[in-house]
Amino acid sequence: MSTPRILLSQATMNNWGVKQIDVRTAFLNRFFEDEVYIEKPKGVESEKEVFKLKRALYELRSSLKCWNNRFSGFILKQGLQRSQYDYCLYFSEDVYILLFVDDTLLTGNLIKVNNLISQLQDEFKVKDLGSAKCFLGI
């Protein structure tokens, strides 16, 4: 919880706005790197007892890692760096982005922040929530 607070304090000290986005169906944006199988779900009529998953699903341990790898790879290609202290924080000289599962805060140079949001919308199903009002209860 210290990283969001530090990000917000940096935005305040630099007089930057804070924007918020939500990545819809975040886990469905990534294919598994390894083979993952699940038992036949209740209500599914099939002779098969197990199914091979093609995409990550919510509530699977490996899904979060798959999503984070996918997001991180995209953000790093945009020229941002990943913090060595908090892997959910990415930054460049004048843009900061904080990812918490599928909710994201962005702050910094407004033109560059809006450009990054556009790039994220082109890559993922992203809903721009505008100026941040509430993030993780803060």
C-alpha positions as CSV (number, residue, x, y, z in Angstrom):
1,M,0.0,0.0,0.0
2,S,3.0,2.3,0.3
3,T,3.5,2.5,-3.5
4,P,0.1,4.0,-4.3
5,R,0.6,6.5,-1.6
6,I,4.0,7.5,-2.8
7,L,2.7,7.7,-6.4
8,L,-0.2,10.0,-5.3
9,S,2.2,12.2,-3.2
10,Q,4.5,12.5,-6.3
11,A,1.6,13.5,-8.4
12,T,0.6,16.1,-5.8
13,M,4.1,17.6,-5.5
14,N,4.5,17.8,-9.3
15,N,0.9,19.1,-9.8
16,W,0.1,16.2,-12.1
17,G,-3.3,14.8,-12.6
18,V,-4.0,11.2,-11.8
19,K,-5.9,9.1,-14.3
20,Q,-7.4,5.7,-13.8
21,I,-8.1,2.9,-16.2
22,D,-9.6,-0.6,-15.9
23,V,-8.5,-3.5,-18.1
24,R,-11.6,-5.5,-18.7
25,T,-11.2,-9.3,-19.0
26,A,-7.5,-8.8,-18.1
27,F,-6.8,-12.5,-17.6
28,L,-8.3,-13.5,-21.0
29,N,-5.6,-11.4,-22.7
30,R,-2.9,-14.0,-22.2
31,F,-2.4,-17.6,-23.4
32,F,-0.7,-20.0,-21.0
33,E,3.0,-20.7,-21.5
34,D,2.6,-24.2,-20.1
35,E,-0.2,-26.7,-20.5
36,V,-2.9,-26.3,-17.9
37,Y,-5.8,-28.8,-17.5
38,I,-9.0,-28.5,-15.4
39,E,-11.6,-31.1,-14.4
40,K,-14.8,-31.1,-16.3
41,P,-17.0,-28.2,-14.9
42,K,-20.4,-29.1,-13.5
43,G,-23.2,-28.8,-16.0
44,V,-20.9,-29.5,-19.0
45,E,-22.0,-32.4,-21.1
46,S,-19.0,-34.2,-22.5
47,E,-17.3,-37.5,-22.4
48,K,-14.0,-35.9,-21.5
49,E,-13.1,-35.7,-17.8
50,V,-10.5,-33.0,-18.2
51,F,-10.1,-30.0,-20.5
52,K,-7.0,-28.2,-21.7
53,L,-7.2,-24.4,-21.2
54,K,-6.1,-22.2,-24.0
55,R,-6.4,-18.9,-22.1
56,A,-6.0,-17.9,-18.5
57,L,-9.0,-17.8,-16.2
58,Y,-9.8,-15.9,-13.0
59,E,-9.0,-17.8,-9.8
60,L,-6.2,-19.9,-11.2
61,R,-2.8,-19.2,-9.6
62,S,-1.0,-19.1,-12.9
63,S,-3.5,-16.6,-14.4
64,L,-2.2,-13.6,-12.5
65,K,1.4,-14.4,-13.5
66,C,0.3,-14.8,-17.2
67,W,-1.5,-11.5,-17.1
68,N,1.3,-9.7,-15.4
69,N,3.8,-11.0,-17.9
70,R,1.6,-9.9,-20.8
71,F,1.1,-6.4,-19.4
72,S,4.7,-6.0,-18.4
73,G,6.0,-7.0,-21.8
74,F,3.7,-4.5,-23.5
75,I,4.6,-1.6,-21.1
76,L,8.3,-2.3,-21.4
77,K,8.0,-2.1,-25.2
78,Q,6.5,1.4,-24.7
79,G,9.8,2.5,-23.2
80,L,8.9,2.4,-19.5
81,Q,11.0,0.6,-16.9
82,R,9.8,-1.7,-14.1
83,S,10.7,-0.7,-10.6
84,Q,13.1,-3.1,-8.9
85,Y,11.4,-2.5,-5.6
86,D,7.7,-2.9,-6.6
87,Y,7.0,-4.9,-9.7
88,C,3.6,-3.2,-10.1
89,L,5.2,0.2,-10.7
90,Y,6.5,1.2,-14.2
91,F,8.0,4.6,-15.0
92,S,9.8,6.7,-17.5
93,E,11.2,10.2,-17.1
94,D,7.7,11.8,-16.9
95,V,5.2,9.0,-16.8
96,Y,4.3,6.7,-13.9
97,I,1.9,3.7,-14.1
98,L,0.8,1.5,-11.2
99,L,-0.9,-1.8,-11.9
100,F,-2.9,-3.6,-9.3
101,V,-4.4,-6.7,-10.9
102,D,-6.5,-5.0,-13.6
103,D,-6.9,-1.6,-12.1
104,T,-4.3,1.0,-13.1
105,L,-3.3,4.5,-12.1
106,L,-1.3,6.8,-14.4
107,T,0.3,10.1,-13.6
108,G,2.9,12.4,-15.2
109,N,3.0,14.6,-18.3
110,L,-0.7,14.7,-19.4
111,I,0.1,14.4,-23.1
112,K,2.3,11.3,-22.6
113,V,-0.2,9.8,-20.1
114,N,-3.1,10.2,-22.7
115,N,-0.9,8.7,-25.4
116,L,-0.1,5.7,-23.2
117,I,-3.8,5.2,-22.5
118,S,-4.5,5.2,-26.2
119,Q,-1.8,2.6,-26.8
120,L,-3.2,0.5,-24.0
121,Q,-6.7,0.8,-25.5
122,D,-5.3,-0.4,-28.8
123,E,-3.7,-3.5,-27.2
124,F,-6.3,-4.4,-24.5
125,K,-9.9,-3.8,-23.7
126,V,-9.4,-0.7,-21.5
127,K,-12.0,1.5,-20.0
128,D,-10.7,5.0,-19.3
129,L,-12.2,6.0,-15.9
130,G,-10.9,9.6,-16.2
131,S,-9.5,11.3,-13.1
132,A,-8.9,8.9,-10.2
133,K,-11.5,9.2,-7.5
134,C,-11.0,6.0,-5.5
135,F,-8.2,3.4,-5.8
136,L,-7.9,0.4,-3.4
137,G,-10.1,2.3,-0.9
138,I,-7.9,5.4,-1.0
